[in-house]
Amino acid sequence: MLSRLLKEHQAKQNERKELQERRRREAIAAATCLTEALVDHLNVGVAQAYVNQRKLDHEVKTLQVQASQFSKQTAQWISMVEGFNQALKEIGDVENWARSIEMDMRTIATALEYVHKGQLQSTCS
């Protein structure tokens, strides 16, 4: 009877140990699934942030290239405008010179006309 009670007790203990071991494995599996789900959820956010960062880096590089091109184009426009300004100044200088020459020629023409009239009057008298 005692040996039978001992066997029953040992059998119940083995069942409890097996039940406890099975529950421990289930708890570990559930904890692993939870951990993986949390990590996956975090990884999605991190992956999205990484993708966004790469897009931003690409946009920054593109913007830098475009800004550089714009700067070069602006420098070319400034150079062209300065050249145009210089040409306008030169045209103004030529126009001014032409007016000066014209005034000088009128003065000379008037003087020659005056001299010519004076000579005509002296020969007629």
Backbone as ProteinMPNN parsed JSONL, in Angstrom:
{"seq_chain_A": "MLSRLLKEHQAKQNERKELQERRRREAIAAATCLTEALVDHLNVGVAQAYVNQRKLDHEVKTLQVQASQFSKQTAQWISMVEGFNQALKEIGDVENWARSIEMDMRTIATALEYVHKGQLQSTCS", "coords_chain_A": {"N_chain_A": [[0.792, -1.167, 0.0], [1.858, 1.246, 0.803], [3.874, 1.469, -1.063], [2.385, 1.686, -3.305], [1.065, 4.134, -2.844], [3.331, 5.734, -2.84], [4.136, 5.402, -5.482], [1.9, 6.511, -6.772], [2.093, 9.105, -5.804], [4.581, 9.848, -6.905], [3.912, 9.616, -9.595], [1.948, 11.628, -9.802], [3.556, 13.788, -9.209], [5.309, 13.719, -11.379], [3.488, 14.21, -13.432], [2.73, 16.826, -12.727], [5.225, 18.062, -13.005], [5.622, 17.686, -15.752], [3.392, 19.122, -16.697], [4.052, 21.637, -15.693], [6.46, 22.067, -17.068], [5.508, 22.049, -19.706], [3.832, 24.311, -19.631], [5.796, 26.206, -19.055], [7.287, 26.111, -21.437], [5.284, 26.979, -23.209], [4.89, 29.561, -22.212], [7.4, 30.651, -22.722], [7.379, 30.468, -25.518], [5.215, 32.168, -26.071], [6.212, 34.563, -25.02], [8.379, 34.897, -26.72], [7.052, 35.209, -29.179], [5.651, 37.591, -28.617], [7.816, 39.331, -28.194], [9.015, 39.235, -30.735], [6.928, 40.325, -32.247], [6.795, 42.913, -31.16], [9.366, 43.842, -31.788], [9.239, 43.642, -34.569], [7.249, 45.535, -35.053], [8.566, 47.848, -34.161], [10.715, 47.786, -35.928], [9.47, 48.309, -38.36], [8.838, 51.009, -38.118], [11.431, 52.04, -37.839], [12.545, 51.216, -40.252], [10.959, 52.696, -42.002], [11.708, 55.269, -41.254], [14.381, 55.17, -42.023], [14.112, 54.868, -44.807], [12.86, 57.295, -45.372], [14.915, 59.038, -44.59], [16.873, 58.423, -46.478], [15.566, 59.291, -48.784], [15.394, 62.02, -48.208], [18.147, 62.649, -48.112], [18.78, 62.193, -50.796], [17.181, 64.158, -52.015], [18.384, 66.44, -50.925], [20.929, 66.336, -52.087], [20.202, 66.619, -54.776], [19.059, 69.154, -54.667], [21.315, 70.641, -53.957], [22.873, 70.362, -56.27], [21.197, 71.605, -58.135], [21.111, 74.168, -57.038], [23.76, 74.914, -57.341], [23.962, 74.925, -60.145], [22.113, 76.937, -60.669], [23.404, 79.075, -59.475], [25.676, 79.296, -61.119], [24.413, 79.907, -63.539], [23.227, 82.318, -62.839], [25.51, 83.867, -62.422], [26.437, 83.953, -65.041], [24.349, 85.389, -66.256], [24.592, 87.81, -64.885], [27.104, 88.595, -65.797], [26.512, 88.903, -68.519], [24.651, 91.007, -68.391], [26.244, 93.025, -67.332], [28.038, 93.308, -69.454], [26.239, 94.196, -71.403], [25.471, 96.604, -70.231], [27.929, 97.951, -70.34], [28.208, 98.117, -73.106], [26.057, 99.781, -73.663], [26.93, 102.087, -72.374], [29.14, 102.666, -73.938], [27.863, 103.19, -76.356], [26.489, 105.457, -75.603], [28.696, 107.092, -75.114], [29.732, 107.286, -77.722], [27.625, 108.545, -78.968], [27.631, 110.963, -77.6], [30.168, 111.894, -78.335], [29.703, 112.155, -81.083], [27.815, 114.21, -81.093], [29.363, 116.248, -80.073], [31.31, 116.509, -82.088], [29.58, 117.248, -84.147], [28.677, 119.741, -83.201], [31.107, 121.112, -83.19], [31.645, 121.082, -85.949], [29.505, 122.595, -86.906], [30.127, 125.014, -85.736], [32.543, 125.58, -87.058], [31.558, 125.625, -89.674], [29.859, 127.801, -89.513], [31.73, 129.791, -88.919], [33.307, 129.712, -91.259], [31.385, 130.422, -93.086], [30.844, 132.987, -92.226], [33.354, 134.156, -92.653], [33.509, 133.821, -95.398], [31.347, 135.418, -96.251], [32.333, 137.842, -95.382], [34.547, 138.124, -97.04], [33.317, 138.29, -99.507], [31.985, 140.659, -99.304], [34.091, 142.445, -99.02], [35.344, 142.259, -101.514], [33.381, 143.173, -103.151], [33.166, 145.832, -102.505]], "CA_chain_A": [[0.0, 0.0, 0.0], [2.78, 2.367, 0.876], [4.588, 1.567, -2.33], [1.413, 2.169, -4.263], [0.938, 5.555, -2.545], [4.565, 6.347, -3.288], [4.079, 5.42, -6.949], [0.891, 7.505, -7.152], [2.671, 10.407, -5.504], [5.611, 10.092, -7.911], [3.222, 9.785, -10.87], [1.357, 12.966, -9.764], [4.657, 14.766, -9.302], [5.78, 13.702, -12.772], [2.47, 14.914, -14.215], [2.862, 18.245, -12.413], [6.463, 18.529, -13.621], [5.378, 17.761, -17.191], [2.479, 20.236, -16.901], [4.836, 22.85, -15.435], [7.414, 22.204, -18.179], [4.723, 22.424, -20.888], [3.429, 25.709, -19.423], [7.004, 27.018, -19.192], [7.578, 26.195, -22.875], [4.25, 27.825, -23.805], [5.18, 30.93, -21.784], [8.58, 31.078, -23.482], [6.945, 30.66, -26.906], [4.381, 33.374, -26.113], [7.108, 35.706, -24.807], [9.148, 35.037, -27.957], [6.147, 35.792, -30.185], [5.425, 38.979, -28.241], [9.053, 40.066, -28.448], [9.156, 39.362, -32.189], [5.903, 41.262, -32.722], [7.228, 44.258, -30.762], [10.541, 44.197, -32.586], [8.776, 43.878, -35.943], [6.552, 46.82, -35.052], [9.594, 48.886, -34.089], [11.507, 47.747, -37.159], [8.717, 48.965, -39.426], [9.068, 52.444, -37.932], [12.844, 52.334, -38.12], [12.734, 51.057, -41.699], [10.33, 53.845, -42.657], [12.57, 56.423, -40.981], [15.569, 54.995, -42.859], [13.71, 55.168, -46.19], [12.646, 58.749, -45.438], [16.226, 59.683, -44.514], [17.517, 58.25, -47.786], [14.884, 60.199, -49.716], [15.837, 63.374, -47.87], [19.535, 62.791, -48.574], [18.745, 62.308, -52.252], [16.624, 65.479, -52.323], [19.394, 67.447, -50.567], [21.957, 66.312, -53.133], [19.597, 67.195, -55.972], [18.927, 70.595, -54.429], [22.658, 71.231, -54.017], [23.272, 70.413, -57.684], [20.387, 72.628, -58.781], [21.552, 75.466, -56.52], [25.04, 75.2, -57.989], [23.663, 75.293, -61.528], [21.455, 78.247, -60.634], [24.442, 80.059, -59.166], [26.466, 79.483, -62.341], [23.58, 80.595, -64.52], [23.088, 83.694, -62.37], [26.782, 84.543, -62.707], [26.465, 84.21, -66.481], [23.417, 86.484, -66.524], [25.2, 89.047, -64.37], [28.169, 88.953, -66.738], [25.878, 89.397, -69.736], [24.05, 92.31, -68.11], [27.348, 93.973, -67.221], [28.495, 93.546, -70.827], [25.222, 95.018, -72.045], [25.625, 97.939, -69.633], [29.145, 98.538, -70.898], [27.915, 98.455, -74.505], [25.204, 100.981, -73.642], [27.786, 103.233, -72.028], [29.943, 102.983, -75.109], [26.974, 103.832, -77.322], [26.289, 106.812, -75.077], [29.939, 107.831, -75.357], [29.822, 107.557, -79.154], [26.611, 109.552, -79.267], [28.15, 112.203, -77.033], [31.281, 112.289, -79.209], [29.124, 112.593, -82.357], [27.218, 115.528, -80.859], [30.475, 117.189, -79.914], [31.854, 116.729, -83.432], [28.572, 117.99, -84.893], [28.728, 121.13, -82.731], [32.361, 121.692, -83.71], [31.489, 121.27, -87.397], [28.593, 123.732, -87.104], [30.888, 126.21, -85.394], [33.479, 125.792, -88.171], [30.765, 126.01, -90.845], [29.41, 129.181, -89.274], [32.914, 130.664, -89.061], [33.649, 129.758, -92.681], [30.334, 131.196, -93.743], [31.077, 134.38, -91.826], [34.555, 134.599, -93.373], [33.158, 133.867, -96.808], [30.536, 136.618, -96.443], [33.232, 139.006, -95.215], [35.387, 138.236, -98.236], [32.457, 138.703, -100.602], [31.685, 142.091, -99.105], [35.313, 143.231, -99.264], [35.607, 142.272, -102.939], [32.337, 143.96, -103.782], [33.325, 147.251, -102.196]], "C_chain_A": [[0.862, 1.271, 0.0], [3.509, 2.552, -0.463], [3.648, 2.084, -3.417], [1.196, 3.67, -4.064], [2.175, 6.315, -3.029], [4.569, 6.468, -4.82], [3.065, 6.461, -7.435], [1.438, 8.926, -6.944], [3.717, 10.78, -6.554], [4.98, 10.349, -9.283], [2.61, 11.2, -10.933], [2.435, 14.042, -9.869], [5.195, 14.841, -10.721], [4.789, 14.438, -13.684], [2.574, 16.425, -14.001], [4.127, 18.833, -13.048], [6.279, 18.685, -15.126], [4.461, 18.948, -17.521], [3.223, 21.567, -16.729], [5.824, 23.12, -16.58], [6.683, 22.647, -19.454], [4.293, 23.888, -20.785], [4.638, 26.65, -19.575], [7.358, 27.19, -20.664], [6.559, 27.087, -23.589], [4.492, 29.302, -23.457], [6.379, 31.481, -22.551], [8.193, 31.357, -24.933], [6.107, 31.933, -27.022], [5.243, 34.623, -25.939], [7.934, 35.968, -26.072], [8.288, 35.667, -29.046], [5.886, 37.265, -29.891], [6.644, 39.842, -28.555], [9.251, 40.283, -29.945], [8.147, 40.356, -32.759], [6.296, 42.698, -32.38], [8.403, 44.727, -31.606], [10.139, 44.474, -34.034], [8.076, 45.226, -36.047], [7.554, 47.975, -35.007], [10.412, 48.947, -35.372], [10.793, 48.416, -38.321], [8.927, 50.474, -39.33], [10.485, 52.847, -38.278], [13.107, 52.238, -39.619], [12.134, 52.247, -42.441], [11.174, 55.098, -42.454], [13.829, 56.357, -41.852], [15.251, 55.347, -44.314], [13.521, 56.676, -46.354], [13.976, 59.49, -45.416], [16.962, 59.577, -45.848], [16.89, 59.177, -48.828], [15.33, 61.638, -49.467], [17.263, 63.622, -48.343], [19.58, 62.985, -50.093], [18.234, 63.695, -52.653], [17.638, 66.591, -52.026], [20.472, 67.505, -51.638], [21.43, 66.952, -54.413], [19.49, 68.708, -55.838], [20.284, 71.291, -54.49], [23.116, 71.375, -55.46], [22.501, 71.525, -58.387], [20.798, 74.03, -58.316], [22.873, 75.877, -57.165], [24.819, 75.63, -59.44], [23.019, 76.672, -61.59], [22.471, 79.349, -60.371], [25.292, 80.348, -60.403], [25.679, 80.262, -63.389], [23.398, 82.067, -64.132], [24.357, 84.483, -62.651], [26.886, 84.87, -64.195], [25.543, 85.374, -66.845], [23.994, 87.817, -66.062], [26.288, 89.529, -65.313], [27.574, 89.528, -68.026], [25.289, 90.799, -69.526], [25.138, 93.374, -67.982], [27.917, 94.303, -68.593], [27.529, 94.446, -71.581], [25.296, 96.45, -71.537], [26.823, 98.666, -70.232], [28.913, 98.969, -72.343], [27.034, 99.697, -74.571], [26.01, 102.223, -73.309], [28.613, 103.658, -73.231], [29.097, 103.671, -76.179], [26.717, 105.269, -76.892], [27.513, 107.667, -75.317], [30.067, 108.208, -76.828], [28.824, 108.643, -79.533], [27.072, 110.927, -78.775], [29.272, 112.76, -77.911], [30.737, 112.84, -80.528], [28.487, 113.969, -82.194], [28.311, 116.602, -80.747], [31.08, 117.528, -81.268], [30.879, 117.568, -84.254], [28.592, 119.472, -84.493], [29.994, 121.828, -83.252], [32.23, 121.998, -85.195], [30.556, 122.444, -87.688], [29.318, 125.054, -86.806], [31.835, 126.564, -86.534], [32.726, 126.272, -89.404], [30.29, 127.453, -90.71], [30.569, 130.152, -89.463], [33.302, 130.799, -90.518], [32.623, 130.582, -93.448], [30.518, 132.688, -93.459], [32.273, 134.952, -92.578], [34.235, 134.765, -94.846], [32.317, 135.121, -97.114], [31.392, 137.878, -96.319], [34.102, 139.201, -96.446], [34.55, 138.709, -99.417], [32.174, 140.204, -100.494], [32.942, 142.935, -99.39], [35.645, 143.254, -100.749], [34.57, 143.115, -103.686], [32.563, 145.464, -103.498], [34.545, 147.77, -102.812]], "O_chain_A": [[0.594, 2.227, -0.727], [3.72, 3.677, -0.917], [4.054, 2.816, -4.32], [1.15, 4.409, -5.048], [2.061, 7.417, -3.568], [4.953, 7.498, -5.374], [3.328, 7.2, -8.384], [1.269, 9.811, -7.783], [3.731, 11.912, -7.037], [5.453, 11.196, -10.041], [2.719, 11.888, -11.948], [2.251, 15.066, -10.527], [5.503, 15.928, -11.208], [5.185, 15.182, -14.581], [2.515, 17.204, -14.952], [4.112, 19.951, -13.563], [6.715, 19.675, -15.713], [4.7, 19.684, -18.479], [3.045, 22.497, -17.515], [5.998, 24.263, -17.003], [7.168, 23.507, -20.189], [4.386, 24.625, -21.767], [4.526, 27.736, -20.142], [7.693, 28.293, -21.096], [6.925, 27.862, -24.472], [4.32, 30.181, -24.301], [6.376, 32.636, -22.976], [8.619, 32.355, -25.513], [6.275, 32.696, -27.974], [5.036, 35.624, -26.625], [8.16, 37.119, -26.446], [8.745, 36.561, -29.758], [5.898, 38.094, -30.801], [6.523, 40.937, -29.106], [9.611, 41.379, -30.376], [8.476, 41.137, -33.652], [6.15, 43.598, -33.208], [8.431, 45.864, -32.077], [10.63, 45.418, -34.652], [8.28, 45.969, -37.006], [7.405, 48.961, -35.729], [10.759, 50.028, -35.846], [11.436, 49.026, -39.176], [9.165, 51.139, -40.339], [10.714, 53.867, -38.928], [13.806, 53.077, -40.189], [12.726, 52.75, -43.396], [11.337, 55.897, -43.376], [14.286, 57.381, -42.36], [16.026, 56.039, -44.973], [13.962, 57.262, -47.343], [14.15, 60.468, -46.143], [17.598, 60.533, -46.29], [17.59, 59.77, -49.649], [15.609, 62.38, -50.409], [17.56, 64.675, -48.908], [20.319, 63.828, -50.604], [18.804, 64.331, -53.54], [17.74, 67.562, -52.776], [20.885, 68.588, -52.052], [22.129, 67.734, -55.057], [19.791, 69.45, -56.773], [20.393, 72.4, -55.013], [23.687, 72.401, -55.831], [23.081, 72.299, -59.148], [20.828, 74.967, -59.113], [23.076, 77.046, -57.493], [25.428, 76.595, -59.903], [23.343, 77.478, -62.462], [22.406, 80.423, -60.97], [25.591, 81.504, -60.7], [26.21, 81.161, -64.041], [23.413, 82.949, -64.99], [24.292, 85.639, -63.071], [27.369, 85.94, -64.566], [25.908, 86.239, -67.642], [23.896, 88.825, -66.762], [26.389, 90.723, -65.598], [28.073, 90.52, -68.557], [25.418, 91.668, -70.389], [24.975, 94.495, -68.465], [28.244, 95.458, -68.866], [27.945, 95.347, -72.309], [25.195, 97.397, -72.316], [26.74, 99.843, -70.583], [29.356, 100.039, -72.761], [27.233, 100.562, -75.423], [25.799, 103.286, -73.892], [28.769, 104.847, -73.509], [29.549, 104.614, -76.828], [26.726, 106.184, -77.715], [27.394, 108.837, -75.682], [30.467, 109.328, -77.148], [29.132, 109.542, -80.315], [26.91, 111.929, -79.471], [29.312, 113.958, -78.192], [31.225, 113.848, -81.038], [28.615, 114.812, -83.082], [28.175, 117.709, -81.267], [31.333, 118.695, -81.565], [31.288, 118.483, -84.969], [28.531, 120.351, -85.353], [29.952, 122.977, -83.692], [32.658, 123.059, -85.65], [30.798, 123.206, -88.624], [29.154, 126.053, -87.506], [31.918, 127.726, -86.932], [33.167, 127.189, -90.098], [30.316, 128.222, -91.671], [30.416, 131.203, -90.086], [33.6, 131.903, -90.973], [32.97, 131.344, -94.35], [30.364, 133.529, -94.344], [32.227, 136.076, -93.078], [34.646, 135.743, -95.47], [32.549, 135.8, -98.114], [31.202, 138.849, -97.052], [34.361, 140.335, -96.848], [35.046, 139.466, -100.251], [32.134, 140.912, -101.5], [32.839, 144.028, -99.947], [36.211, 144.248, -101.203], [34.866, 143.696, -104.73], [32.117, 146.281, -104.303], [34.856, 148.953, -102.666]]}, "name": "protein", "num_of_chains": 1, "seq": "MLSRLLKEHQAKQNERKELQERRRREAIAAATCLTEALVDHLNVGVAQAYVNQRKLDHEVKTLQVQASQFSKQTAQWISMVEGFNQALKEIGDVENWARSIEMDMRTIATALEYVHKGQLQSTCS"}
